[in-house]
Amino acid sequence: MKFDKATYAYMQFNCTDRLYIWYSHAMSKRSPVPGSKIASDLAAQIRTILSRLKRRLREQGGRGDLTPSQISVLLRLEKDGAATVSGLARAEGMRPQSMSSIVTSLQDAGLVGSSSDPNDGRQTLMSLSNKCEKLLRESRAARQDWLTTAILQKLSAGEQQKLSAALELLSRLTEDRPLS
């Protein structure tokens, strides 16, 4: 069964929204650790706000016609460099046949090119096209411009300082130290 892009996007959003509601409800049934009510409320607010911000940034980036799998492959090629289809499949945790169809669609769109592996002529390496690299740069610039403009227009200088302090705290939450 094929869906048009708008229907697919709606279904994806609706499923994500329902999953979040279910998860929030399930998590609210857990017995709280003493003093954890504030932390739990903050965690829920951070997740909600970051999801909304991510959605808004995605809208600004202009990649609406790419699936999450396609975006993931492009970002992996950008980060790790050229790779075989089977290498991409392993890295993304999927079957080579599934990865092959993703790569084919990216090739058809002119976002990925292929070349022989100089070390093993039997292998074909996939890499980002110049068109794709330009698209990624422009997409990032558009998101950066939108966010900069939003901060300048919606936050006072004092609020920008508070946001900076909050970002330092959020950064500490993502540090790779084990939780006790």
N, C-alpha and C positions, 0 to 999 in steps of 0.2 A: 504494500500500500504506500503510495507517494503522497506527501503533503507539500503544500506551497510553503514558502519561507515564513510568511506571517503566521500560519497555523502552527508550524513547527516551533516558532519562537514562543507563541502563546502557550503551547503544550509544555514546553520546557520551563517557562516561567511558572505556570500553574503547578506543575509537579514539584518544583523547587519550593514554592510557597507552601504547598500542602505538607511537604516533608518537614519544613521548618516549623509549621504549626504543630505537627505531630510530635516532633522532637522536643519543642518547648513544653508541650503538655506532659510528655513522658518525663522530662527532666524535673518538672515542678512536683512530681509525685515522689521523688527521692527524698529520703530523710535528710534534713539539713545538718551540716556540721555546725557546732556552736560558733556564732559570729560570722557565718558565711552568707547571710541574707544580702548584705550590701555587695559582697564580692559576686554573688550569683546574679544580682540585678545589674551590676556593672558589666559582667560577662555577656548577658543577654543584650544590653544596650550596645556594647561594642560590636557584637556580631551583626546586629540589625543595621547599625550605621555603616559598618564596613561593607556589608552586602549592598546597601543602597549606593554608597560611594563607588563601589566597583561597577555596578550597573550603569551609573551615570558616566563614568570614565569610558566604559565599553561603548556607550552611545556616541561619545565624542571621537572615538578612535576610527570609526568608519569601517569596521570589520564585520558588519552585520551579516554578510553573505557567507562567512566561513563558519564551519562547525567548530565546537570546542576541540575535537580531535585534530582537525586541520590546524588550528591555531597552536595547539600543543606541539605538533610536528614541526611547524615553522619555527617556533621558539627554541625547540631542541636543536634544530639545524643551525640556528643563529648562535646558540650558546656553545655547542659541541663541535660544530663544523660538519663537513661532508660525512655521510654515513650510507651504508647499504640499507636496503629495505628491511632485511632481516635484523640488522643492528638496531634500526629504529623501532622495529616491533619489540625486540627484547627490552629496549630502554623504556618503551611506553607500556610494556606488560600486555601485549596483545599478540594475536596470531599473525604470522607473516602475510597470509591472504588478506586479512582485514587491513593491514598496513599498506599492502599493495594497492588496494582500491582508494585509500586516502591519498597516497602519493600520486596515483594516476590522475585524480581530480585536481590536485595541485599543479601537476604538469600541464594539464589541459587549460588551467587558468593562467599559465605562464609564470607561476610563482616559484616553481622548482625546476631545476635542470638536472641532467644526468651526464656522467662522463665515466670513462673506464678508470678503474683503480690502477694507478701507476705501479703499485707493488704486486698486484694480482689482476691481470687482464681479464680474468673470468668474472670478476666482480664489477658491479656498476655502482658508482657513488652518486648519491643524490645531494644536491646543494641548493642554496637559495639563489634565485635569479637576481639580476640587477633590479628588475622591476619590483621584486619582493622586498629587497633591502631598502629601496626608496619608499615603498609603501609603509614599512615598519618605522622608518625615520619620521615620515609625515604623520603617521598615526600617533606616535609618542609625542611629537611636537604639538599636535592638536589637543591631546589630553593635558599636556603640561600647560598650554596656553589657557585652556578652559579652567583648570584648577587654580592657576595663578590669578586669573580674572575674578573667579568666584571669591577667592580669599580677599583680594583687594576691595571688591565691591560689597561684600557681606560682613566683613570683620573689621572692627576698629583696630588701631595700632595696639591697644591694650589687649584686645581679644587675640590678635596675632601672637603676642607674647605668651598668652595662656595656652594657645594651640601648640606653640613650640615646646612649652614645658610638658604638655600632655603627650606630645610625640616622643619625648625622652622616656616617659613612663611606658608607653606602648612598646618602644624599642626594647626596654628591659624585659617585657613579657615574652619577646621573641628570641631572647638570647638562648644559646644552646647549652645551658646548664641544666643538669637533672633537677627535677622537682623533688623535694624531700617528702 
